[in-house]
Amino acid sequence: MKYKIFTPLIILLFSLTIFSCSTIEYLGETYTPSPSIEIFYDTKLVKKPYKIIGRMSELTLWVDKVKDEMIKKAKTVGGDGVIFTDLTEDSNGVIIKAEVFRYL
């Protein structure tokens, strides 16, 4: 009988562990890491010419944490900036999409 109490708790802790791990999917080119990066939410706000070097996506329950992780990832792959392009609710959480770019 005492194990019936622990089973839901173990399932909850396991689920939180899986969803708290960052599994950002990145598809694109890689350059020397960038020390700083610009953040945009609309392509029209980027005033200099640029090229998209990659795209990222993540399914999450914690939007702010993933935003920070995507910014770190964009720095790691050598982007000059990141444009957050989409935020979609899913039955499993929120899907965040972004594009990484370099200035020309």
N, C-alpha and C positions, 0 to 999 in steps of 0.2 A: 504493500500500500504506500509506503513512504517514497517509492520511486516514481509514482504518478505525479507528485509535486515537482520533482526535478526534471522530468522529461520536457515539459513546455519551457522551462527556464533554460535548459541546454539548447533547445531549438532556437529560442530567441537570441541567446548569446552567439550561437553559430551564425545566424542570419545577420546580426549586427557586425560581426567580424568580416563576413564576406562583403557586405555593402560598404563597410568603412575603408576597405582596401581600394586604392586608386588603380583603376585599370584603363587609363586613358589610351584610346586607340589612336595612333598617329600614322598617317600615310603621306609620305612626301620626302623632300630632299633634306639633307643635313649639312650644316655649315659650322664654322667655329662658334662656340657658345657666345651669346650676347650678354653684356653686363647689365643692360637695361632694355626695357621694352615698352612700347606704347600700346594702350588698350583702347579699342573702339567697339561701338555697338552698331555702327552704320557705315557702310563703305563710302558714302558721300562725305563723311567727315575727314577722311584721309586726304590731305591736301597735296602731298608729293606723289610722283609716279612710283608705282610699286608692282611687284609680281607676287602671286601666291606661290609659296613653296611647299605648302602642305595643309592637310585638313585633320582635325581632331574631333573625336566624339566620346561621350561618356554617359553611361546610365548611372544615376545616383539618387540618393535621398537627401544629400547635403549639397545644395547648389553653391554656397559660398566657398566651401572647402574645395570643390572641384574647380571652381573658377580660379582659385589660387594655384592649384596644381596644374591647370592648363597654362597659366602664365609662366610657371616654372618650366614646363615642358617646352614652350615656345622659346624661352631663353636658351634652353639646352640644345635645341636643334638649330640655333643661330638666327632666329627671326628678329626682325626689327620691331614687329608689332603683331598683335593678335586682334582679329575681328570676331566677336561673338555673334554668330549668325542665326542661331535657332535655339529655342527652349520649348520642348514639347513634353506634355505629361503623358505618361505611359502607365499601364496597370502595375508595373514594377517600380515606378519612380519617375524621375525626370531625365529626359535625354537632352544633353547640352552639346551643341555643335559650334565649332570655331574654325577659322582659317588663320594660318600663320603666313606672314608676308615679310618680304625684304624690300627696302627701298632700292630703286634703280640708280 
